Amino acid sequence: MRIGIFARRFLPGWLVARHYRRRFQAQVSPRAEVDLSPLLRLAPGVRVAPFTKIKAAYGPVSVGEGTEIGAHCTIAGYVDGIEIGRDCQIGPRVTIIGVNYRYDRIDMGFREQGLMSKGVTRIGRGVRIGAGAAILDGADIGDGAVIPARAVVSGRVRGADSGRVSAVA
């Protein structure tokens, strides 16, 4: 078992929150479930709300300065990782996933085919993500974009500087 997974399961939340406060000047709720992993980078001013899970044991996750992550979110990195820009607001119950199951063959189950990643899942600077949205493997969201509540993003979304502001749900 990786040390980050072990620590997440058995160390008290206040100790993990204190670690991230000292190391990164980030505010992590003691009720959040955050991996203690060298693959996780939280910039100063990041705030993680209660009951949020950030998993970086199997791939890099970086969160930019001043980003706020709402309650009950799930952020799970894989080989290529997840990059979240600075000054983002991520609403409650948002899911950001950096991995997917393979489904190339119809003669076998998808779990038997293993996992794959389409590349880095990127969220630009100043992005607003509404409650319950899902950002899937390989998504690329431009700076200043607004993702509506309960939207599913699996591709590229242009930012506010390119004329389009919100994703199509």
C-alpha positions in Angstrom: 0.0 0.0 0.0 1.4 3.4 -0.9 2.2 5.7 2.0 -0.2 8.4 0.8 -3.1 6.0 0.8 -2.1 4.6 4.2 -1.9 8.1 5.7 -5.2 9.2 4.2 -6.9 6.3 5.8 -5.3 6.2 9.2 -4.0 9.7 10.1 -6.5 12.1 11.7 -7.8 14.8 9.4 -6.5 17.6 11.6 -3.0 16.3 11.2 -3.3 16.2 7.3 -4.8 19.7 7.3 -1.9 21.0 9.4 0.6 19.4 7.1 -0.8 21.3 4.0 -1.1 24.5 6.0 2.6 24.4 6.9 3.9 23.1 3.6 1.7 25.0 1.1 -0.1 27.7 3.1 -3.4 26.0 2.0 -6.5 25.7 4.0 -7.7 22.0 4.0 -10.7 21.1 6.1 -9.9 18.4 8.7 -13.0 16.6 7.2 -11.6 16.5 3.7 -9.9 13.3 2.5 -6.6 14.5 0.9 -3.7 12.2 -0.1 -0.4 12.8 1.5 1.5 12.5 -1.8 4.5 14.1 -3.4 2.3 14.2 -6.6 -0.1 16.7 -4.9 0.8 20.4 -5.1 -1.5 23.0 -3.5 -0.5 26.7 -4.1 -0.9 29.3 -1.3 -4.4 30.4 -0.6 -6.1 27.2 -1.9 -9.2 26.3 0.2 -10.6 22.8 0.3 -14.0 22.4 1.9 -15.2 19.5 4.1 -15.9 16.0 2.6 -13.9 16.7 -0.5 -11.6 13.9 -1.8 -8.3 14.7 -3.6 -6.5 11.6 -4.8 -3.0 11.9 -6.1 -1.5 8.6 -5.2 -1.5 7.4 -8.9 -0.9 10.7 -10.7 -0.1 14.4 -10.3 -2.6 16.9 -9.2 -1.8 20.6 -9.0 -4.1 23.4 -7.8 -3.3 27.0 -8.5 -3.2 29.9 -6.0 -6.5 31.2 -4.6 -8.6 28.4 -5.9 -11.6 27.3 -3.8 -12.9 23.8 -3.9 -16.4 23.2 -2.6 -17.8 20.5 -0.4 -18.2 16.9 -1.5 -16.0 17.2 -4.6 -13.8 14.4 -6.0 -10.6 15.1 -7.8 -8.7 12.0 -8.9 -5.4 12.2 -10.9 -3.9 9.4 -12.9 -0.7 9.0 -15.0 -1.1 12.3 -17.0 -2.6 14.2 -14.1 -4.9 17.2 -13.4 -3.9 20.9 -13.6 -6.2 23.4 -12.0 -5.3 27.1 -12.6 -5.3 30.0 -10.1 -8.4 31.8 -8.8 -10.8 29.1 -9.8 -14.1 28.4 -8.0 -15.2 24.8 -8.0 -18.8 24.4 -6.8 -20.0 21.6 -4.5 -20.2 18.0 -5.7 -18.0 18.6 -8.8 -16.1 15.5 -10.1 -12.7 15.9 -11.9 -11.3 12.7 -13.2 -8.0 12.1 -14.9 -8.6 8.5 -16.0 -11.0 6.3 -17.9 -11.6 2.6 -18.5 -10.7 1.1 -21.8 -13.7 -0.1 -23.8 -12.1 -1.1 -27.2 -13.2 -4.8 -27.1 -16.8 -5.8 -26.8 -15.9 -9.5 -26.0 -14.6 -8.6 -22.6 -15.6 -6.4 -19.6 -14.3 -2.9 -19.4 -12.6 -3.6 -16.1 -10.7 -6.5 -17.6 -9.3 -4.1 -20.3 -7.6 -1.8 -17.8 -7.3 1.9 -17.6 -6.2 4.6 -20.0 -5.7 8.4 -20.0 -6.3 10.8 -22.9 -3.8 13.3 -21.5 -3.6 16.0 -18.9 -7.0 17.3 -17.7 -6.5 21.1 -17.7 -8.6 23.8 -16.1 -7.5 27.3 -16.8 -7.2 30.4 -14.6 -10.3 32.1 -13.2 -12.7 29.2 -14.3 -16.0 28.9 -12.5 -17.5 25.4 -12.3 -21.1 25.0 -11.2 -22.4 22.5 -8.7 -22.5 18.8 -9.8 -20.5 19.3 -13.0 -18.3 16.5 -14.2 -14.9 17.2 -15.9 -13.7 14.1 -17.6 -10.3 12.7 -18.6 -8.5 14.8 -21.2 -10.8 17.9 -20.9 -9.2 21.3 -21.6 -11.0 24.3 -20.2 -9.8 27.8 -21.2 -9.1 30.7 -18.9 -12.2 32.5 -17.6 -14.7 29.9 -18.8 -17.9 29.3 -16.9 -19.1 25.7 -16.7 -22.8 25.5 -15.8 -24.2 23.3 -13.0 -24.5 19.6 -13.8 -22.6 20.0 -17.1 -20.4 17.2 -18.4 -17.1 18.3 -20.1 -15.1 15.8 -22.0 -13.3 17.9 -24.6 -12.1 21.5 -25.2 -14.0 24.5 -23.9 -12.8 28.0 -24.9 -12.2 30.6 -22.3 -13.7 34.1 -22.0 -10.9 35.6 -24.0 -11.9 33.7 -27.1 -15.5 34.9 -27.2 -17.2 31.9 -25.8 -17.8 31.9 -22.1 -19.7 28.8 -21.1 -19.8 25.1 -21.9 -22.6 23.4 -23.7 -24.3 21.1 -21.2 
